[in-house]
Amino acid sequence: MRTESILLTGGLGFIGSHTAVALKNHFKQIVIIDDLSNSVMNNYYRLKSLVGDCLILYKADIASQNVIDKIFLSHNIKAVIHYAGLKAVGESIIFPAKYYYKNVYSTKLLFEVLKKNKITNLIFSSSATVYGKPLYLAIDESHPVKAINPYGQNKIDIEQMIFNDPYFQEQCSVKILRYFNPIGAHPSGLIGDDPKGIPNNIMPIILKVATQEHQELKIFGNDYQTHDGTGIRDYIHIMDLVEGHVKALDYNKKGIIVFNLGTGKGFSVLDLINTFQEVNKVKIPYSFVERRSGDVDMVFANPDRAKTTLGFEALRSLQSMCFDAWNFVKKK
Ligand code: UD1
């Protein structure tokens, strides 16, 4: 009989919700705390239909001490995955103080609660954005970190908070996961990437063009040093990404360890559009515009550490990412 539960902060978001499905049979209860700042209740009902009664939602901010205390009193929480945070890069440049408060300060409060409750298995949801402009490719975990925007700095600050804390160093197993570009959706089409407001990342924008809510995709730059002039990224299927989380949770060695979660392969914006059109038989009109400030030619992971240490490898294809992403939108 399973007696242990897990807490997912920000568990109604894109990555958290897919993780909840992947953890369905691993814990007695999957407890989510989410303030719905980038989600809606309908996402919870859909998730509940996939996960079932073991899914429990607390609608609150992670800085709500009374709610957090109640969660630890009411559930036998043994592991925590910390996703909650704001993630719009552009917004972080306009409102850096808000980003610092919601991402860094709130995490500090959360970590105090984790220590009080002697949580020893923690995953922190970081991002490949911490690497800034790549100094070499493929990017391994030893690549220096350098933020190019406040959002990236928030992720670095939180990583540093973990590295510098004797409790995490000596008594815990902390896994810092640096994601490359997660896209796709659960094959049921019930959950997927559903950002509130105007999306920033490429796949949600392609989907809006596919549904004709947006007229066309504006491709940021066609003069990069790549095979077709458009930017190259390491797209990883969300279902692969969450399998990486499951493996990281099971890896219980003491200490703090960083893992890249990516495929190790790069695809350009035009590769992505062409694949999406071919697989889904939908036209994606586009035009070229100026480069976006802060963008780089090419980013892709060296995923070896996750493979050798966790036995994790992201194998789903770009075709499958495009198919599942569109399937989610068609079923909405
Ligand atoms: C962006 C963020 C990064 C964040 C990551 C995941 C910036 C500068 N970087 O990275 O900090 O960690 O998202 O949330 O915002 N593209 C277009 N047209 C669009 C949108 C994107 O051509 O309308 C291109 C981009 O130039 C890039 C690729 O598509 O080449 C992927 O873009 P995106 O999904 O925003 O991810 P990143 O640029 O990797």
Residues whose N, C-alpha, C, O or C-beta is under 5 A from the ligand:
A	BS01	UD1	K87 V89 S127 T129 N200 N201 I202 I205 K218 I219 F220 G231 I232 R233 V269 S293 G294 D295
